């Protein structure tokens, strides 16, 4: 005697209904894919339309731009010299239409390295190399450092600081700088840096240690990356001024005030980015959103428990009926 319950008419009806509804489910799935493609196309069109404005030079000034749809890391920064040379530092989720002349990569983690950009765009590049060279009107120097506090290997460093000199301004991108203290070589090479692009997150070193390093380097302008709320609070307390700009900021020698450190926050202002930021970063923080998520979780748990109970009861009843019939 088999203990497997017989296939009831209700089960057959359910399977027949599922077969009838399969085309509907397939059409819904196709609609979802079409919506995703439309959103991607909108982002691409918006990015291509924005790219020429971001890469246009400003006479006598160096332009720094946020050129990615990244919501959290903010590691990718583009530099445009007064002569129009485009340098992309630590490319990540780069906007379509951006065509750099030079790309620098501090290390090969996914939020600092865009293999698709480097694979399809022909440009000069320096990928985590300790080297010094001049490209057009930009002087580039790679400085060995460490990502996780391990000893520095000058031949194969786990992180490279890139120092760029352009239009008489020295700009340093620290990448993922994981040291609590500067070495003598780093301290000497970073002396006199005007613009510092630096992380401020507990994932590398504590925020207070990061801010202490920034104060030691003493730049005129700070652009934070990997910045937590605690790190941003400390940076705002450290800075003399806080400047918020949409997409990009143009900086000349006259904008670098001796003895004053300015915190610059670059934010993308296009519709796709604003909607994404609202859905991912702002909406979950609303109390009503937290309440609805908790309610949905509770209802899903109750449904799962009741479904298990009723399925078990139905199975026991079918087994009992089959045994009585035999």
C-alpha positions in Angstrom: 0.0 0.0 0.0 1.4 3.4 -1.0 1.3 6.1 1.7 1.4 8.8 -1.0 -1.9 10.8 -1.0 -4.0 10.5 -4.2 -4.1 13.4 -6.6 -7.4 15.2 -5.8 -9.6 17.0 -8.3 -8.7 20.2 -6.6 -5.0 19.6 -7.3 -5.8 18.9 -10.9 -7.9 22.0 -11.2 -5.0 24.0 -9.6 -2.5 22.7 -12.1 -4.9 23.4 -15.0 -5.4 26.9 -13.7 -1.6 27.4 -13.4 -1.2 26.3 -17.0 -3.9 28.7 -18.1 -2.3 31.6 -16.1 1.3 30.8 -17.4 0.9 33.2 -20.5 -0.3 35.9 -18.1 2.7 35.4 -15.8 5.0 35.4 -18.9 3.5 38.7 -20.1 4.0 40.2 -16.6 7.6 39.1 -16.6 8.1 40.5 -20.1 6.6 43.8 -18.9 9.0 43.9 -16.0 11.9 43.3 -18.3 10.7 46.1 -20.6 10.4 48.5 -17.7 14.0 47.7 -16.6 15.2 48.2 -20.1 13.4 51.5 -20.3 15.0 52.7 -17.1 18.4 51.6 -18.3 17.8 53.5 -21.6 16.7 56.6 -19.7 19.9 56.4 -17.6 22.0 56.0 -20.7 20.3 58.9 -22.6 20.5 61.1 -19.5 24.2 60.2 -19.0 25.0 60.8 -22.7 23.3 64.2 -22.6 25.1 65.1 -19.4 28.6 63.9 -20.5 29.4 66.9 -22.8 28.6 69.4 -20.0 30.7 67.5 -17.5 33.7 67.2 -19.8 33.7 70.8 -21.0 36.7 72.8 -19.7 36.6 76.2 -17.8 39.2 78.8 -18.7 42.0 79.1 -16.0 40.4 76.5 -13.7 40.3 72.8 -13.0 36.9 71.1 -13.0 36.2 68.2 -10.6 33.0 66.2 -11.3 31.0 63.2 -9.9 30.5 61.0 -13.0 28.9 57.9 -11.6 25.5 56.6 -10.4 27.2 55.3 -7.3 25.0 56.1 -4.2 27.4 55.1 -1.5 31.2 55.0 -2.3 31.6 58.3 -4.3 35.0 57.0 -5.3 34.9 58.0 -9.0 36.0 61.6 -9.6 36.7 63.1 -13.0 39.2 66.0 -13.6 39.1 68.3 -16.6 42.0 70.7 -17.0 41.8 74.2 -18.4 43.1 72.8 -21.7 40.4 70.1 -21.9 42.4 67.0 -20.7 40.0 64.6 -19.1 41.3 62.4 -16.3 39.1 59.8 -14.6 40.2 58.6 -11.2 39.0 55.3 -9.8 36.2 54.8 -12.4 33.1 53.0 -11.0 29.6 52.9 -12.4 30.7 55.6 -14.9 28.1 57.6 -16.8 27.8 56.6 -20.4 29.3 59.0 -22.9 32.4 59.8 -20.7 35.5 59.4 -22.8 38.6 60.1 -20.6 42.1 60.8 -22.0 43.7 59.2 -18.9 42.4 56.8 -16.2 44.1 56.1 -12.9 43.2 53.1 -10.7 44.3 53.0 -7.0 43.6 49.3 -6.7 41.4 46.6 -8.3 38.4 46.4 -6.0 35.1 46.6 -7.8 34.2 50.1 -6.5 37.4 51.6 -7.8 38.0 49.7 -11.0 35.7 49.6 -14.1 37.0 46.8 -16.4 34.2 47.6 -19.0 35.3 51.2 -19.3 39.0 50.2 -19.6 38.0 47.4 -22.0 36.0 49.6 -24.5 37.6 53.0 -24.2 41.0 53.6 -25.7 42.9 55.9 -23.4 46.2 56.2 -21.4 46.1 54.5 -18.1 48.0 53.9 -14.9 46.6 50.9 -12.9 47.9 50.7 -9.4 51.5 51.4 -10.4 54.2 53.4 -8.6 55.4 55.5 -11.4 55.8 59.1 -12.5 55.0 60.6 -15.9 53.5 63.5 -17.7 50.5 63.2 -19.9 49.7 66.3 -21.9 49.3 69.1 -19.3 48.9 66.7 -16.3 51.8 65.4 -14.2 51.0 62.1 -12.5 52.8 60.4 -9.6 51.9 57.1 -8.1 52.7 56.6 -4.4 52.7 53.2 -2.7 50.4 52.7 0.3 48.4 49.9 1.9 44.8 49.0 1.9 44.5 47.0 5.1 47.4 48.1 7.3 49.8 45.4 6.0 53.5 46.3 5.3 53.9 48.3 2.1 55.4 46.5 -0.9 56.7 49.2 -3.3 56.6 46.7 -6.2 53.1 45.4 -5.6 51.3 47.8 -3.3 47.7 47.0 -2.2 46.8 50.7 -2.8 48.3 53.5 -4.7 47.9 57.2 -4.0 47.8 59.2 -7.2 49.0 62.8 -7.0 48.1 64.9 -10.1 49.5 68.4 -10.8 47.4 70.4 -13.2 46.9 74.1 -13.7 49.2 74.8 -10.8 47.0 72.7 -8.4 48.1 69.5 -6.7 45.3 66.9 -6.4 45.7 63.6 -4.4 43.3 60.7 -4.6 44.0 58.4 -1.7 41.9 55.4 -3.0 41.2 53.1 -0.1 43.9 54.3 2.3 44.1 51.9 5.2 46.9 53.3 7.2 46.5 54.9 10.6 49.7 57.0 10.1 51.6 58.4 7.1 55.1 57.1 6.3 57.9 59.6 5.9 57.9 59.2 2.2 54.1 59.7 2.0 54.3 62.7 4.3 57.0 64.3 2.2 55.2 63.7 -1.1 51.7 64.8 0.1 53.0 68.0 1.6 51.5 71.0 -0.2 48.5 69.0 -1.7 45.7 71.5 -2.5 42.8 69.1 -3.1 42.5 65.8 -1.2 40.1 63.0 -2.2 40.1 60.8 0.9 38.0 58.1 2.5 36.4 58.6 5.9 34.9 55.2 7.0 35.3 52.7 9.8 35.7 50.0 7.2 39.3 51.1 6.6 40.4 53.0 9.7 38.2 54.7 12.4 36.7 58.0 11.3 38.6 60.0 13.9 41.9 58.6 12.6 40.9 59.4 9.0 40.1 63.0 10.0 43.4 63.3 11.9 45.3 62.2 8.7 43.4 64.7 6.7 44.3 67.4 9.2 47.9 66.4 9.0 48.0 66.7 5.2 46.2 70.0 5.6 44.6 70.5 2.1 42.6 73.5 1.1 39.8 71.4 -0.2 38.5 67.9 0.8 36.3 65.6 -1.3 35.2 62.6 0.9 34.8 59.1 -0.4 33.3 56.1 1.5 32.0 58.6 3.9 29.8 57.4 6.8 27.4 59.7 8.7 29.8 59.8 11.6 32.7 60.6 9.3 30.7 63.4 7.5 29.9 64.9 10.9 33.5 65.0 11.9 34.6 66.4 8.5 32.0 69.2 8.8 33.3 70.0 12.3 36.9 70.1 11.0 36.2 72.2 7.9 36.0 76.0 7.8 33.3 75.9 5.1 31.0 73.3 3.5 30.3 73.6 -0.2 27.6 71.5 -1.9 27.5 71.4 -5.7 25.5 69.6 -8.3 27.7 67.4 -10.5 30.8 69.5 -10.6 32.9 72.4 -9.3 35.5 74.6 -11.0 38.5 75.5 -8.9 41.4 77.9 -9.6 44.4 79.0 -7.6 42.4 82.0 -6.3 39.8 79.6 -4.8 42.4 78.0 -2.6 42.5 80.2 0.6 45.6 79.7 2.7 44.9 78.4 6.2 41.3 77.4 5.4 40.0 73.9 4.6 36.8 73.6 2.6 34.6 70.5 2.5 33.1 69.9 -1.0 30.2 67.6 -1.5 29.4 66.7 -5.1 25.9 65.4 -5.8 24.3 64.3 -9.0 21.1 66.1 -9.8 19.5 64.2 -12.7 16.1 62.5 -12.3 17.4 58.9 -12.5 19.9 59.4 -9.7 17.5 61.3 -7.5 14.8 58.6 -7.8 17.4 55.9 -7.1 18.7 57.7 -4.1 15.2 58.2 -2.7 14.3 54.5 -3.1 17.5 53.1 -1.8 18.7 55.6 0.8 15.8 57.9 1.9 12.6 55.8 1.7 13.8 53.0 4.1 14.5 55.6 6.8 10.9 56.8 6.9 9.0 55.5 10.0 6.0 54.5 7.8 8.3 52.5 5.6 9.8 50.6 8.6 6.3 50.0 9.9 5.0 48.6 6.6 8.1 46.4 6.2 7.6 45.0 9.7 3.9 44.4 9.0 4.6 42.6 5.8 7.2 40.5 7.5 4.7 39.6 10.3 1.9 38.8 7.8 4.3 36.6 5.7 5.4 34.7 8.8 1.7 34.1 9.9 0.8 33.0 6.4 3.8 30.6 6.2 2.9 29.1 9.6 -0.8 28.7 8.8 0.0 27.2 5.4 2.3 24.6 7.0 -0.4 23.7 9.5 -3.2 23.4 7.0 -1.1 21.5 4.5 -0.1 19.1 7.2 -3.7 18.7 8.3 -4.9 18.1 4.7 -2.2 15.6 4.1 -3.1 13.7 7.3 -6.8 13.7 6.3 -5.9 12.3 2.9 -3.8 9.6 4.3 -6.5 8.7 6.8 -9.1 8.5 4.1 -6.9 6.4 1.9 -6.2 3.9 4.8 -10.0 3.7 5.5 -10.7 3.0 1.9 -8.2 0.2 1.8 
